[in-house]
Amino acid sequence: MKEIIIVVAALLAVSAPASAAGGGKCTGLQARCAIEVGGKCDPNTGAWCYGWWKGQRCGSGTIQAFDACVSRGLAKR
């Protein structure tokens, strides 16, 4: 039973809406870019994803859009 609860908690954490990622640990460049391209970030853990992740849809977004966002962010540093 403990394993089921952990799996459900993990799924809920990953499926947090991007709008909920306004603070917390979603401040890194990759997390911000994942949100920008339509992905998600869990503000409690900082776990981010976009497109398909582990066989499930994690918002929209493409690798090209994500890479372009990261490149823009790195160019500003």
Protein Blocks (a to p, Z undefined) as FASTA:
>chain_A
ZZmmmmmmmmmmmmpcfklmmgmjllbfklmmmmmnopacdfknopacehjeehiaehea
dfklmmmmmmmmmmmZZ
